[in-house]
Amino acid sequence: MLNHQQLDTPAWIIHPDVKSDFDRREAEPALNEAKALAAALPGLDVLGAEIVRLPKMHAGMLFGSGKVAELKERFQAHDVQLVLIDGAVTPVQQRNLEREWGVKILDRMSLILEIFSDRARTREGVLQVEMAALAYQRTRLVRAWTHLERQRGGFGFVGGPGETQRESDRRAIDEQLLRLARQLEKVQKTRALHRAARAKVPYPIVALVGYTNAGKSSLFNRLTGAEVLAKDQLFATLDPTMRRLALPSGQEVILSDTVGFISDLPTQLVAAFRATLEEVLDADLVLHVRDISHPQTAQQAQDVMTILQAIGVPEDAKMIEVLNKIDLLDEDARAAWQAQAARQDQRVVVSALTGEGADTLLADIEAMLAPPYLEEVLRLPHDAGRMRAWLYAEGVVQSETRDDFGMSLALKWTEVQKARFYKTREGR
């Protein structure tokens, strides 16, 4: 006989579609995303999902009394133990609904934190998630603080063994935050040293970014041959993974896979993961991976750009828009996207699953990372044979003419090559 704790928790998803909220997301895609979020958290058995349309939010219970009673009957009929509300829920609303329905309530922020907790692998990632959760929960002291015991994965939102009532107060949380901040500072110093060491290696950094589940990890695996976790789940990757990648010319770069973004990503979480996303700030080139088979691909792209700006990525940063999942489109849609990509620079259509477009993407990466060339004429005396040979060995000589006074070489070279030449000349 299985222990009850090993059974999946019966859950129900509600997306409140509030008419008075002018920034509200389109209801059907939002509900689908909420389902995907729930699927990304192990241990849940989602029995149902629905949109609840409201003219406005009710301060005490979020929903009106009639809808609260109707949902209560539904939850009791299905023996629901956990209700996921895809939106913000105040502490008062949460407490009142939990009392009325006899279930646990998980709002959008809490669910995302649970998923981040389950997915984070590095020490830094774990610390950042814990700090984000504590900062969020500091304002919600009507709850029991089961996560402080750390007797289970996650933060106690879903429940678990040893749950007690109000184990901690604001001062205990502040002490936890201070302790975690000190630990995080040490870890970040170590990362800074690693980053400084990596900066001495002449490899450009290419960072993959994009909406969660856009196919970043699958593309990372396709390009590098690595076996990074690549599941059809939201937030499958939470810590940056880095691998060396050889471009067609043989030039090597470092490819970095990062956490996926999501609409309404909690600001606490953006701040908490800023250090993890420093790989993007340090990148020489950003690959913005989009799922063009998703009905909300344009909105997802806008959400990604908003978060990139929030973490400090400059507007003029080098970027290629990677239009992924072309294999999921019908012939007309595929042709339309390919035509659009052909008309615009820094945009390429690919399938991380089949490999279609991968060669084009690699060529585009190489072109974007190629340093600007200088075209100039260099005069050398006839006896500068070694310098002439050096220039030819570098492949920078376009043409050569000679006269009685020496030779004129038409060069096309980079600033780096030019600096190396004059350093060699001085050491002649």
Buried (B, 14 or more C-beta within 10 A) or exposed (E): EEEEEEEEBBBBBBBBBBEEEEEBBEBEBBBBBBBBBBBBBEBBEBBEBEBBEBEEBBEBBBBBEEBBEEBBEBBEEEEBBBBBBBBBBBEBBBBBBBEBBEBBBBBBBBBBBBBBBBBBEBBBBBBBBBBBBBBBBBEBBEBBBBBBBEEBBBBBBBBBEEBEEEBBEEEEBEEBBEEBEEBBEEBBEEBEEEBEEEEEEEBBBBBBBBBBBBBBBBBBBBBBEBEBBBEEBBBBBBBBBBBEBEBEEEBEBBBBBBBBBBBBBBBBBBBBBBBBBBBBBBBBBBBBBBBBBBEBBEBBBEBBBEBBEBBEBEEEBBBBBBBBBBBBBEEEEBEEBBEEBEEEEBBBBBBBBEEBBBEEBBBBBBEBBEEEEEEEEBEBEEEBEEBBEBBEEBEBBEEBEEEEEEBBBBBEBBEEBBEBBEEEEEEE
